[in-house]
Amino acid sequence: MNDFLNSWLTLDIKQTTKSIDDGVKALNSQEEEKNLQGKLNRIVEHFAPVSFSEKHGNVLQQRQDGTGQWFLESPEFQDWMQSAGQTLWCSGAPGAGKTVMASTTIQYLREKVRGSSTSSLAFVYCDYRQRQDQKASILLGNIWAQLFRQRGPSATEIEQLFGEIMARFDFTPTRTLITNMIRDELTNGNLDRTYIVVDALDECTDENERNGFIDSLRSLQPLVNVLVTSRTTYLDNGEFSDVRTFRFIPTDEDMSIYVNARIRESKKMSGYVGRRPELSDNIRRIVVERANGMFLLCRMHLDSLSRAITLKDLKKELNRIPEGENVVKDTYDQAMTRIRDQGTEIEKFALRVIRWVCFAKRPLKLAELLCALAVSPEDIELDEDAVSDESDITNYCAGLVV
């Protein structure tokens, strides 16, 4: 009996000890994984201090389902996607929806390369309001970081690169160095196809930085397929290899989809259309015709209509939508007139909002803008009672700020 009891206790102790050992190993493994992930993040932040993922998500939310399909199915885009080393340069007028089209393209390509070990994708969004982030080394560093993450570097690679960075932490990566690092990723990763999407290249306003960025991208061909969006079709500092051009003009179908969605989302407009079904066709026809192929004007017109208090006001506002050669100037003049007609105090508030948005060194978050508006020159601290309501910004700025 004692022998049996001793054997049972010994077995139980062994099982308990093994469970403890397994638990300790699991905790150690989790800690090592967390530590490795932290080092990977430090590496990425060193080479890519700016991330474009948040902007991509924000822009993608502006897209209405079903729009942009005509571009993705176009022979020009399909040929670019399937041909190695090709460049597709997409130009379009201001407000034509190029950035939303770029985000739609990025999302489409993401689905194509998801789970693939032989194809990859990287993208950057240029913005004239973030000039300090439009350096060639930063844009290229972001491209490298995306490719590096997608490949899934080994623990040895991460440890080695992290050690090199820590050994010379004040070292700033040069454009040439990062270009070579991208080339190594492309050649060592056994990639058949790598897509790089660059939105609003013309908003990289420093000509030297822009030309340097273009030079580096061109030097990576035919290892990469490059898609660029820009207001104009210009090829700085020499041409890309195998470059094709595409003029981006939104279709009436896309704009109609957008108008229909905005009508459904607006409680007032959808209510008026419910009472007068023919109004939907009138709104869609007039807004699309007078937007002159610019989603920006389309949005501003719909913002104006959504603020109509009565059905009579909406019809009046619909007939006031500018048309003709000076439609852009007339639309903005009309918006400024609406701001002035709201009274002196509201006009002052709206103009302060517009000044802060236009002259800030970088795009402001809503909370930052509200705090900035609440501060007067004589204040020594923020008075929370002076903070405006979020809705005031969009309500009083006549569609110029969203």
N, C-alpha and C positions, 0 to 999 in steps of 0.2 A: 504493500500500500504506500509506504514511504517512497519507494523507488518510483512508483507511478506519479505521485504528487511532485516529486523533485523534477521528473522529466517534463511534466506539464508546466511547472513554473519556469523551467529553463526555456522551453519553447515559447512561452508567453513573453518572457523577457527579450528573447531574440527578435520576436515579431515587433514588440514595442520599440526596441532599439532601431530596427530597420525602418520603421515608420518615422521615427525621429530623424534618422539620417536622410531619408528621402525628403522630408520636409525642409531640413536645413539646406540640402542640395537645391531644392526648388527655389527657396528664398535667395540663395546665392546666385542662382541662374537669373532670377528676375532682377536682382540688383546689378548684375553684370550687364544685362540687356538694357536696363535703364541708363547705366553709366555710358554704354556704347552709343545709345541713342542721343544722349546729351552731347557727346563728342561729335557725332555726325551733325547735329544742329549747329554747334559752334563752327564747324568747318563751312557749312552752307552760309551762315551769317557772315563769315569772314570774306567769302568771295561774292556773296549776293546779299548785301545789306538791305536791299529793297526787294520785297516780294510782290508779285503781280497777281497772286491767287485771289486776294480779297477783291481787287478791282474786277477781275474776270467774273467772279460770282455776282457782284453788283450789276455789272453790265448785262450779264445773261438774264437777270431777273426782268430787265426791261423788254426783252423779246417776247413777242406773242407767238404762241404755237402756230406752226404752219408757215410763218414768214421766213424768207431767205432760202426756201427750198429750191427756187428757180436757179439760184447761184450754185448751190451744191450739185445740182443736176446738169449744169451747163457743160458743154464740151470743153471749154477752156479750163475749168476747174478739174474736171475728171482727167483730162490729159496731163495737167500739172501734177496731180496726185500719183499718177501711174508712171510718169517718166522720171528717170533718175537725173538729179542735178538741175532741174528746171526752176526758173524764177517766174512768178506771176505777180505783176505789178498792177494793183487795183487802185484806180483813182476815182474820185467822186467829189461833188460839190459839198461845201460846208453844210452840215445838217442833214446829209443824205442817208445817214444811218450806217456809216462805214464801220464804226467801232462795234455796234451791235452785230453787224455782219461778220466782223472779225471774231467776236466771241462765239457766234454760231458755228463758224468754221472750226474754231479751236475745239469746241465741244464735239463736233462731228468727228474730227480727227482723233480725239481722245478715245472715242468708242472704237475706232478702227485699230488703234495700237494697243488697246487694253489687253493685257495678258500676253502680248507678243514679245518674244525675245529677239526678234530681228528688225523691229521698227520702233521708232520713238518720236516724241514731240516735245518742243519747247516753244515758249511764246513770251513776248514782252509788249507792254502797252506804253507808248510814249505820251507825254503830257506837258505842254508848254508851261503849266503852272508848277511843275516839279523839275525845274531846270537843273538843280543841283544833283538830281538823280539820273540825268540823261547823259552821263559820261559813258564813253564806249566801253571802258573797263567794267563798269557796273552792269550795263546791259548784257555784255558777253559773259560776265560772271554769273548772271542769273540763268542764262542759257546753259552754261556748264553745270550749275548746281541742279537744274531740273534733270538733265541727262544723267548725272551722277546718281541722283536719288532713284531714278527709274531703273537703272541697271542693277541696283542693289549691291553696293560694294561689300567686300568681305570685311570681317573684323580686323584682319591684318592690315588691309588698306586704310581703314579708318584710323587705326592706332598710329600707323606710320605718318599719314598726312597730318593728323592732329599734333603729333610730336614735332613735325617740321614747322607747323604754324606757331606752336608755343615757344619754339626755340628762337624764333624771330618774329615776335608778335607785332612789332611796329612796321613790319614789311607790308607795303602796299602792292598788290598784284598789278602788273602792267598789262596793257592790251595784248602785247605779243605773247606774254606768258600764258594768259588765259586762252587765247586763240589756239596755242599749241596744246593746251590741256583739253580743249574741245575736240581737236583733231585726234588726240590719243583716245578719247572716249569713243569717237566714231570708228576708228580703225581697230581698236582692241576689243570693242564690244560686239564684233561680228554683226553689225547692223546693215541690213540691206537698204533701208529707207529711213531717213530722218527728216521730219518736217519742222521748219522754223517759221512761225507767224509773227510778223512785226506790225503792230497797229500804229497808225498816225506818225509815220517816220518824219514827216515834215514838221512835226511839233518838237522834234529834237533840234532846237533853234541854233545851237552852237555848230557852225559849219564844220569846224575842225573835228569835233567829236563825232558828228554825223558821218563825215567822210571816212573817219577811222573805223567806225562801226561797219560801214558798208564795205570797206576794204577787207576787213576780217571775214565778213560773211562770204564775200566773193572768193576769198582764198580757200574757203572750206569746200567750195564746189569742185567736183560733182558729188561730194559726199552728202550734201544736204539739198533739200528742196526748200526754197524760200518764197513765202508769200508776204507781200508788203501792201499796206493800205496807206494812201496819201491823198491830199487834196489835188496834187498835180502829178503828172507823169514826168519825172526827171530822173536821170541816172547820173548821180554825182560821181565825179572822179573815176570815170571809166564805167563800162557796162558789166553787168552780171553775165554769167555764161547762160546761153539759151534762154533769154528773157522774152516773155510775152506780156502784153499789156491788156488790161480789161477796164472798161469804163463802167463804174457802178452807178446805175440809175434804178432806183426802187420802182417796182412794178405797181400799177394801180391795184392789182389784186392784193399785194402785201399791205398797201396803205388802207385798203378797204377792210382787211382783216383787223388792222390796228384800230380803225375807227369803230368797227362793230364791237370790239372788246371794250373800248373806252365807254361806249354808250351803255353796255351791260353793267360796267363797274360803277357808273354814276347813278346814284339813287334818283336824282332829279331827272336826268335825261331819259333813263329807262322808264320812269313814270310817265313822262310826256309822250314817249313813243308808244307806251301802252295805250294811252288815250287817243293818239293820232298815229296809227301805224305807218302812214305815208311819210311821216316826218323822218323816219330812219333813212329812207332813200335820199331825201333832200339833204340831210346832214352829210351823209357819206359822199354824195355827188359833189356838193359845193366845197367841202373841206378838201377832198382829194384833188379836185380841179385847181383850186387856188393855192395848194401847198407847193406847186411847181416841183414835185419830186423831192421835197425836203421833209423828212420826218419831224424835224425840229419845228417847222411852221405848223405841221399837222398837229403836233402836241399843243402848241401855243393856242391854236384856234379852238381845240377841244377844251383846253383849260378855261378859256373865256366862256364858252358855251355852258360849261358845267357850273359856272357861278351865276347863271341867269336865275332870277328869283321867281319869275312867272313864265308861262308858256309864251306869252306875248313878248317878254324880254328876250327869250331864246330866239324867237323868229327874227326880232330886230337885230340881235347880235349876229345871227347867221347871215343876214343881208349886208352887214357892215364888214364882213371879212374882206380884206384887201385883195385885189387881183391886178394883173398887168405886169409890166416890166419892173416896177419898183416895189414889188410885193414884199420883199424882205424889209426894206426901209420903212414902208408904210405899216407893216405889222409891228415893228419895234416902236415906231412913233405912236401908234395906237395904244400900245402897252404903257408907254410913258404918260400918255394923256389920261389913261385910267388911273394911274398912280396919283397924278396931280388932282384929279377930280374927287379923290377920297378925303380931301381936307389937308390942311397944313401939317398937322402932327403926324398923320399917317404917312404923308409924303416924305417927311423927314426920316421917319423910321425906315421906310422902304428903300430910300436912297442910301442910308447907312448900311443896310443889309447888302445892297448891290456893291457898294464900295469895298466892304470887307471881303466879299466873295471874289471880286475882280482883282484886288491888290494884295491878297494874302500870298505869302511865299509858297504855300502849298495848299491843296484843297482842305478846307476846314470840315471837321466833323460837326454835327448838329449841336452837340453840347458846347463845343468850343465857340461856335458862332453865337450862341445864346449868351454865353458869358461875356464875349467881346462886346456885344450890344448893350449889356447891362452896366458896363464900366464907363464912367465919365472921367475927364482929365483930372478933376479934383479929388477923386476917390483914392483912398489908400488901401482899401480892401473891398472884396466883392460883397455887394448888398443883394442878398437872395431875393428880396422883395422887388428888385429892379429887373429880375429875369423874366423875359417875355414868354408867352406860350408858344409851343412849337408851331401850331397852326397859323400864327400871325405871319410867319415868314412867307408861307405859300399864299395865304389869303390876301396879303397887302402888296405883293410884288408883281401882280398881274401876269403870272406865268413866266417871268424872267428868271426866277429862282425856284428850283425844284429839289 
